C-alpha cells in the first residue's frame, strides 16, 4: 500500500469514528424537543383518560338516578 493510500485510509477511519461518536450524544435540540413532545403527549393522554373515567362515572350516576326515578 502506498503512503498516500495509507493516509487516506487513516483519515477515513478518523472521520468514521467522529461520526459514530457524534451519534452517541443525544442531548441536541431535536432530542430535547422530542422528549418534551413525548412528555406533553403522555400528560395529554393521562388527562384524556381521567376525563373519560369522569364521564363514565357521571353516566353511571345519571343512569342509576334515572332507574331509581322510574322504579319509584
Secondary structure in CASP SS format (residue, H / E / C, confidence):
PFRMAT SS
TARGET T0000
AUTHOR 0000-0000-0000
METHOD secondary structure of the structure
MODEL  1
X C 1.00
X C 1.00
X H 1.00
X H 1.00
X H 1.00
X H 1.00
X H 1.00
X H 1.00
X H 1.00
X H 1.00
X H 1.00
X H 1.00
X H 1.00
X H 1.00
X H 1.00
X H 1.00
X H 1.00
X H 1.00
X H 1.00
X H 1.00
X H 1.00
X H 1.00
X H 1.00
X H 1.00
X C 1.00
X C 1.00
X C 1.00
X C 1.00
X H 1.00
X H 1.00
X H 1.00
X H 1.00
X H 1.00
X H 1.00
X H 1.00
X H 1.00
X H 1.00
X H 1.00
X H 1.00
X H 1.00
X H 1.00
X H 1.00
X H 1.00
X H 1.00
X H 1.00
X H 1.00
X H 1.00
X H 1.00
X H 1.00
X H 1.00
X H 1.00
X H 1.00
X H 1.00
X H 1.00
X H 1.00
X H 1.00
X H 1.00
X H 1.00
X H 1.00
X H 1.00
X H 1.00
X H 1.00
X H 1.00
X H 1.00
X H 1.00
X H 1.00
X H 1.00
X H 1.00
X H 1.00
X H 1.00
X H 1.00
X C 1.00
END
